[in-house]
Amino acid sequence: MFNVVAVPILNDNYVWIIESSTGQAVLVDPGSHKEVLAHIAKEKLKPTAIFVTHHHNDHVGGIKSFARKHGNIPIYGPKTVGNGIVTHPVHQGDKINVRGFAGEFTVDHIPGHTLDHLSFHHPIQQLLFCGDTLFNVGCGRLFEGTPEQMHDSLTRIKTLPPETKLFCTHEYTLDNIAFAKTIEPDNQDLLDYEKEVIRQRENDEPSLPTTVDHQLRINPFLRCHLPHVKKKVQELSNTTHEDDVSIFEQMRRLKDYH
Ligand SMILES: [Zn+2]
């Protein structure tokens, strides 16, 4: 089993550090380097690779400084990331073997938040690093992609095995729950979960990772097909469209203005 640790950086980002039993470490989206360097030193880890989900600075901003200290480790990500940061561009369907880590990571292209957005999946250990595409009880903003693209990307995440652990990059959960309650005020799973997250956050614990199974029950953006969700979104956005993508699009817009 890999150990996956959250290192909080910036306002509300997490750098996920995947640690092997032999002390190797893969860093996911190091948007800042100081906290990551401190963790690596404290735990005596050996950085072996970096994964980058997309080009936003809060996901890549720490890489250059980190690489200056830790030399030539491969940096996997979309080729669109600026300044030659990515040394190993990867695409949909690529497989990555990282020294010290049994099994493969597979790459999926999941556009919507940005056009270049990738996820890194370890099917054997059932881990998915999904960047800013899916959040706990929410999803990323559509900065570059279309609602169709984002809906399709989320649908692909939905179809992973239910126990798959989802490692999102931001701690937006309480804010997302507040919005989700406007769509599903009677969702008991959501109401119960809110209490748990309040407790976690009071203790300064991350509300992540989550699982596919849990998100299917509490994340309104994965529930656009449900009749009561459609009805609520139509009511709140004053529209009559009822196909899943239109409901998703209106829901995302409601969240933008929430
Ligand atoms: Zn982003």
Boltz pocket constraint, residues with backbone or C-beta under 6 A from the ligand:
constraints:
  - pocket:
      binder: B
      contacts: [[A, 54], [A, 56], [A, 113], [A, 132]]
      max_distance: 6.0
